[in-house]
Amino acid sequence: GIRWHTKASRAEAEDRARKMLDRVGLPEAKFPMSRYPHELSGGQRQRVVIAIACALKPKLLIADEPTTALDVVLQAQILDLLRDLVAESRMGLLLISHDLAVVTEMADRITILRRGEVMEAGDT
């Protein structure tokens, strides 16, 4: 991905990926890039996906159910991580969730859809 979208060398792309993994809480000492997905917990896999999504510094991050299947502690950690990354990178966040508690904690504006139609919309 990084090399495809940038003119980075392999070494530069690996360095950028490593820094992003460190940033999302997967330090090299415990999480070498040679690990396979089945060797990671659900929370660790979610952090990898977030690192991949943020590696190219997008203006908008679309997070579709980022806390699904995670326990309450991991949900809070992932939401804190997303909040920090959005603030640091000054990117927008489009959060898609069925969990209104998550939405109200994270959103400036909420739009509620039902079968593809807007039912309600407004500021939080």
C-alpha positions in Angstrom: 0.0 0.0 0.0 2.5 2.6 1.1 4.9 1.9 -1.9 1.9 1.8 -4.3 0.6 5.2 -3.3 3.9 6.9 -2.7 7.3 6.9 -4.3 8.9 5.4 -1.1 11.6 2.8 -1.3 11.0 -0.6 0.4 13.0 0.6 3.4 11.1 3.9 3.7 7.8 2.1 3.4 8.8 -0.4 6.1 10.0 2.4 8.4 6.7 4.3 7.9 4.7 1.2 8.6 6.8 0.4 11.7 6.3 3.9 13.1 2.5 3.7 12.5 2.4 0.3 14.3 4.3 1.8 17.2 1.9 4.8 17.2 -1.1 2.5 17.5 0.4 0.6 20.4 2.1 -2.3 18.7 5.8 -1.8 19.5 8.4 -3.7 17.5 9.8 -5.5 20.6 6.5 -7.3 21.1 5.0 -7.1 17.6 7.5 -7.7 14.8 6.0 -7.1 11.3 6.6 -10.7 10.5 3.7 -11.8 12.7 0.6 -13.3 11.0 -3.0 -12.2 11.7 -3.9 -15.5 13.4 -1.1 -14.7 16.0 -2.8 -11.5 17.1 -5.8 -10.8 19.4 -8.9 -9.1 18.2 -7.7 -5.8 19.6 -4.3 -6.1 18.1 -5.8 -6.9 14.7 -8.0 -3.8 15.0 -4.9 -1.7 15.8 -3.2 -3.1 12.7 -6.2 -2.1 10.5 -6.2 1.4 12.0 -2.4 1.7 11.3 -3.0 0.6 7.7 -5.8 3.1 7.3 -3.8 6.0 8.7 -0.4 5.2 7.1 -1.1 7.3 4.1 -2.4 10.2 6.2 -5.9 10.4 4.8 -8.0 13.6 5.2 -11.0 11.4 6.1 -10.9 8.1 8.0 -14.0 5.9 7.6 -14.4 3.6 10.6 -17.2 1.0 10.0 -18.0 -0.6 13.4 -14.5 -0.3 14.7 -15.4 -1.7 18.2 -17.6 -4.6 17.2 -16.6 -7.9 18.8 -14.3 -6.2 21.3 -14.7 -6.2 25.1 -15.6 -2.9 26.9 -12.0 -2.2 27.9 -10.7 -2.7 24.3 -13.6 -0.7 22.9 -12.5 2.3 25.1 -8.9 1.9 24.1 -9.7 1.8 20.4 -12.0 4.8 20.7 -9.3 6.7 22.6 -6.8 5.8 19.9 -9.1 6.9 17.1 -9.8 10.2 18.9 -6.0 10.8 19.4 -5.2 10.0 15.8 -7.9 12.2 14.4 -6.7 15.1 16.6 -3.0 14.6 15.8 -3.5 14.2 12.0 -6.3 16.8 11.7 -8.4 14.3 9.7 -12.1 13.8 9.7 -13.7 10.7 11.1 -16.8 9.1 9.6 -17.8 6.6 12.3 -20.4 4.0 11.4 -21.9 2.2 14.4 -25.1 0.6 15.8 -23.9 1.5 19.3 -25.4 4.8 20.2 -23.2 5.0 23.4 -20.1 4.9 21.2 -21.5 7.4 18.7 -22.5 10.0 21.3 -19.0 9.7 22.9 -17.2 10.3 19.6 -19.4 12.4 17.3 -19.9 16.1 16.7 -22.9 15.3 14.5 -25.0 12.3 14.3 -27.2 11.0 11.4 -29.5 8.1 12.1 -30.4 6.0 9.1 -33.1 3.4 8.7 -33.1 1.3 5.6 -30.9 3.8 3.9 -33.1 6.8 4.7 -32.2 9.6 7.1 -34.5 9.4 10.2 -32.8 12.0 12.3 -29.7 14.3 12.1 -28.2 16.9 14.3 -25.3 18.1 16.5 -24.5 16.2 19.7 
